[in-house]
Amino acid sequence: MTIERQLRDGGLSKSDVANLQRRLFLKRGLSLSALTLLSGCDITNTGPVDGFLRIFSRMNDGVQAALFRPNKLARTYPESMVPKEFRFNAQYGADRIPTLNPVTWRLELSGAISDKKSWTLEQLRAMPQTSYVARHVCVEGWSMIGKWGGVPLRAFLEKVGADLGARYVDFHCDDPIAYSTSIDMASALHPQTILATKYAGEPITDPFGAPLRLRTAVKLGFKNPKWIRAIEVTNTYPGGFWEEQGFNWFSGL
């Protein structure tokens, strides 16, 4: 579906379109530069091609990071627009959705964090909570408005003594493909980045990442991992499941 079609059908706001067009412009510009540099290469040899494309993808990450405004809030919507259930989307079918026991589940911590004790779901629920209604934008081309609630990631990182000057926050998931992804620290500290335990005021259910998922309004959908089991704060680039397959790492909105 084209950007214009999504705008006409109400799937994207004008600000969403502007941001998407900016990313497409950057991507196309970098792709053209890559092809120019590769004009003397045998493009059937994918090793050098992949190497160049990864270099320019990193450049794209840098440009997006420079454009990112850490205190600018994403557009929010009235609760009347929140559907009762959110759309299920994963790298596998609904028959492989994991079921984690919320009583025995633990969140493990590692890296540049002073207090690495594991956390229970009840401890997370005891922290001050927040919620907001925003649009989730998937790299596959669909979007959906939802209301997510939980602990601001910034408050959690401060509570456990994380190094807020570190570069990355890495997430590992307890699902059939051991999904992982990572985000920059500036996005992790954004007011609309939360460790979500609720959807539409109720505890999130198995298909949507129970008992804990990340919800950030400043990243594309695949940067919102579900069924989180571990968080690491690090200065070493951690990559991620889709990032290692060529998806743009920063992937901001």
N, C-alpha and C positions, 0 to 999 in steps of 0.2 A: 504494500500500500504506500502511495507517495505521501510526502509531507503535506502537499496541498489537500489530498483526499482526507487525511486524518484531521486537518484543521477544519475542513468543511463539515465533517461528521461529528465534530466536537471532541475528538480524541486528543487534541493538543491545543494548548493556548498559544497565543502569538509569541509569548516569551519562550515557550518550549520550542517553537519553530525556529526562532532566532538562534537559540543555543544549538539546535541540531544542525542548522545551516552553517553555523560557525565551525562545528566539528567536521562536517563534510568538506568544507572549504580547506581546512587544515589537512585533512586526510588526503584529499585529491591533490593538493599542492605538494605534499610530501611524496605521494606516489609518483607524480610527474618527475620530481627531482630524482627519485630513485631510479626510474626508468632511464633518465638522461645519463646518470652515472653508469648504468648497466648496459648502455648501448653498445659498448665494445665487448660485452661478455656473451658467452653462450648461455641463453636463458633456459636451455634444457638442463643445465647443471644447476640444480635447485639449491645446493649448498651455499654458493656465493650470493644467490638471489635472496635466500632466507636470511642470510647474515646482514645484507644491506637493508632489507625490510625491517628487521629487528632494530637496527640502528636508528632508522627513521621513526619507528614506532616509539622508541625511547625519546627522540627529539619531540615528538608529538606530546608525550607525557609531560615533558618540561614546559612546553607552551601552555598546555591546559593547566598545569600547576601554577604558572605565572598569572594566568587569567582568573584563577579561582579566588573568590572573596570569602574568607572564612566566617564572616559574620552576616552575610547576606542570606536571608531566609528564602527557602523555596515557597512557591505559592501554596496556600492552604485553601480548603474548601469547606462548605457547611456540612454538618453531620448528616443532613438529609440526603446527601449524595453517596453515602457509604453503603455498599451492598452488604447483605447479611453474611455472605461467604466470599472469600477472595478466590481468585483463580489459581488452581494448582499448576505448577510448572516445575519440572526437574529434568535431569539428564536421563531419566528412566521412567517407567510406567508406574501408575498408581498401585500396582500389585507389589511393588518393592519399597513402598513407603516405610521408613523405620518407625518402630514404636519404642520410645525410651521411657523407662520408669522414672517419673518425676521425683520419687522418694529417694531412689538410689543414685540418680544422676548427679554428677559433680562437674563443675567448671574448673579446669586445670589452668594454671598460670605459669608462664616462664619468660625468660629474657630479662629485659631491663625493668624489673618490677621488684620492689624491696620486700613486699609481703606476698609470698608465693603460695600461701595456703589455699587449698581448693575451696570453692564456694558451693553452697547448696542453693536450691531454688528458693527456699524460704528466706535465706539471707538476702538474696536479690530483691525479693518482694518487700522486705523490710526497709529497703532504701527509699528515699524520696522518688516518686514516680512522676512521669510526664506523658502526655499523649498529643497527637496532632493528626489532622486529616490532610493527606497529600497524595500526589500522583506517583505511582510506580511505573517506570518506563523500562520496558524490556528491549534488549538488543535485537530480538526477533521481530520487532515492529509493532507490538501491541502495548497498550497502557491501561491502567486501572486505578481508580481512586480507592483508598482504604484508610481506616483509622487504626493506628498502631500505638500501643502504650508500653511503657517499661522504664528502665533506668537510663538516664543520659549516660552515654559512654564516657564522656568527660568526667562526670562525677565518680563513676566506677574506677576509672584509671587514677584519679586523684586519691581515692580511698585506699587503693592497694599500693600506692607509692610508685606508680609507673613514671618512667623518665619521659616527661612531656616534650622534651627536646629531641627524642629519638625520631627516626624517619618513618618507620612503618609499624602498623598494627596488623598482625597476621592471625587468621582465624582457621581453625581446623574443625571438621564436622564429623559426626558419627552417623554416616549414611553408607549405602552400598558401594559408593565410589570413593570414599574417604575425601570428600570435596574439601577444597581449601581456596581461600582468596585472601587478599591483603589490601589495605588502603593506606594512604598517606596520613601522617599524624594530624595535619590541619583539618582534613575531612573527618577524622575520628573525633576531634574536639568540637565539631560543628554542633550548634544547639539542636539540630534535627537528626542527629545520629544517636540512636538508642539501642540498648540491649532489650529487645522486645519480648515480652511475655504475654501480651494481650492483643487481641484483634477485636475491634468494635466493642470494647469494654469487657470482653470475656477472655479467659485463658486461651491462647492459641492451641489449635488441635494438631494431631500428627501430620496431616498433609502440608501444613504451613510452618513446620519447623519446631514443634514442641519438643522440649519445654522452652528453648531459647533460640532466637534468631537475631541477626542484625537487621535493623531497618534504618537506612539513611536516605534522606530526600535529595542528596546531592550526587548520587551515583546511579549508574544503570543497574538494572535488576540483578545481574549475575554477581554484583559486588555486595549483595545482601544475603549472606550465607544463612542457611537453615540448619537446625539440629547441631548447634555449636557445642563442642565439647572442650575446646582449648583456645586460649588467647596468648599470643606471644608479642612482646614489644621488642623491636630489634632495629638495628642500623644496617643489617645485611638484607639485601633485596630478597624477599621471600617468594615472589611470583604467585602462582595459583593454578588451579585446574585448567581454566580456560585461557589464562594468560600464557601458559606454556604451549598452548596450541595456536597462538598468534593473536589472541584478542588484545586490544589496547589496554594497558594496565591501569592508567588513571581513570578512564571511563567516567568522567564527570558530566553532569548535566548543566 
